[in-house]
Amino acid sequence: MKTKRHIAVILMVLMVLVLVPGSSTQAKAKKCNHKNITWVTKTKATCTNRGLKYKKCKSCGKKWTDVIRRTPALGHKPGKVKILKPGCTSVGYKTTNCTRKGCMNSYGGAEDGYLTVETIPALGHSYDKGTSIKIGKKRGGKMQYQKTQKCKRCGKRKISYYYK
């Protein structure tokens, strides 16, 4: 009987402690005046996109995500100009990339991720004076010659015929 009575008393004491406001077992809510507020970055700004920040109280951790500050886009940071020299028949290029890490226009970014691309036209062949040899066929009293020329840049040979 005594154990039943002890259990009943213990249960009543526990109920009183839980239900009565201001008791020592209840967690007391800490009041905060939100004077220690800082801006927290939600999204970092990139070269082309703006960043987002929101307010947060350092003391209690309350967040104000409805109050958002937009940070401006950083803009591209151009690197050195790279030049692919043109050939006799192929065009060349002047390219510039962004040097910011993670930018799609940076080295190793998108395949065609250049900030600027300038085409340099093909140079065309630059032939030397060449050498002529007599072939020996006559035409209207004139002798036929074969002229062989070589491009100074790429080494391509050009053969032409003329009468003299």
HUTABEL-V319327 format. One record per residue. N is the residue number from 0. SS is DSSP state (hx for helix, st for strand, lp for the rest). PSI is psi in whole degrees, -180 to 180 (none if undefined). NEAR is the number of other ideal C-beta (glycine too) atoms within 8 Angstrom. Layout:
n-><N/N>
ss-><SS/SS>
psi-><PSI/PSI>
near-><NEAR/NEAR>
This chain:
n-><0/1/2/3/4/5/6/7/8/9/10/11/12/13/14/15/16/17/18/19/20/21/22/23/24/25/26/27/28/29/30/31/32/33/34/35/36/37/38/39/40/41/42/43/44/45/46/47/48/49/50/51/52/53/54/55/56/57/58/59/60/61/62/63/64/65/66/67/68/69/70/71/72/73/74/75/76/77/78/79/80/81/82/83/84/85/86/87/88/89/90/91/92/93/94/95/96/97/98/99/100/101/102/103/104/105/106/107/108/109/110/111/112/113/114/115/116/117/118/119/120/121/122/123/124/125/126/127/128/129/130/131/132/133/134/135/136/137/138/139/140/141/142/143/144/145/146/147/148/149/150/151/152/153/154/155/156/157/158/159/160/161/162/163>
ss-><lp/hx/hx/hx/hx/hx/hx/hx/hx/hx/hx/hx/hx/hx/hx/hx/hx/hx/hx/lp/lp/lp/lp/lp/lp/lp/lp/lp/lp/lp/lp/lp/lp/lp/lp/lp/st/st/st/st/st/st/st/lp/lp/lp/lp/lp/lp/lp/st/st/st/st/st/st/st/lp/lp/lp/lp/lp/st/st/st/st/st/st/st/st/st/lp/lp/lp/lp/lp/lp/st/lp/lp/lp/st/st/st/lp/lp/lp/lp/lp/lp/lp/st/st/st/st/st/lp/st/lp/lp/lp/lp/lp/lp/lp/st/lp/lp/lp/lp/lp/lp/lp/lp/lp/st/st/st/st/st/lp/lp/lp/lp/lp/lp/st/lp/lp/lp/st/st/st/st/st/st/st/st/st/lp/lp/st/st/st/st/st/st/st/st/st/st/lp/lp/lp/lp/lp/st/st/st/st/st/st/st/lp>
psi-><-41/-37/-36/-40/-41/-42/-43/-42/-43/-43/-40/-40/-42/-40/-41/-43/-37/-41/-26/124/147/5/162/-22/-20/142/127/130/129/128/136/139/2/47/-16/67/142/162/130/134/122/-46/128/146/144/-171/-38/-16/145/157/166/141/152/164/145/138/125/-27/-51/-12/4/138/141/84/-11/-18/101/136/132/130/143/155/147/-30/155/152/93/142/-159/151/129/137/127/111/142/158/-167/-40/-7/143/159/173/147/122/153/138/164/141/0/134/134/-8/139/-18/18/171/131/4/-132/157/-45/33/57/146/-47/143/123/128/134/122/155/148/-28/159/148/92/149/180/-30/177/143/142/148/127/-38/2/129/147/112/37/0/150/144/139/152/126/127/124/153/137/134/-26/-49/-12/4/140/145/129/132/158/146/164/145/none>
near-><4/5/6/7/8/8/8/8/8/8/8/8/8/8/8/9/10/9/5/7/4/4/9/4/5/8/3/4/4/5/4/8/4/9/5/7/8/7/8/9/8/9/7/5/10/11/12/5/8/8/12/11/11/13/10/12/12/7/8/7/7/8/9/8/7/4/7/9/8/8/8/6/9/8/5/10/9/9/8/4/6/8/9/7/6/10/10/12/6/7/8/13/10/11/12/11/14/14/8/11/4/5/12/6/12/13/6/3/10/6/3/4/11/9/8/8/7/7/7/10/7/10/8/6/10/8/9/6/3/10/5/8/7/7/9/6/6/8/7/5/4/8/10/13/12/10/11/11/12/11/13/6/9/7/6/8/8/11/8/7/9/7/9/5>
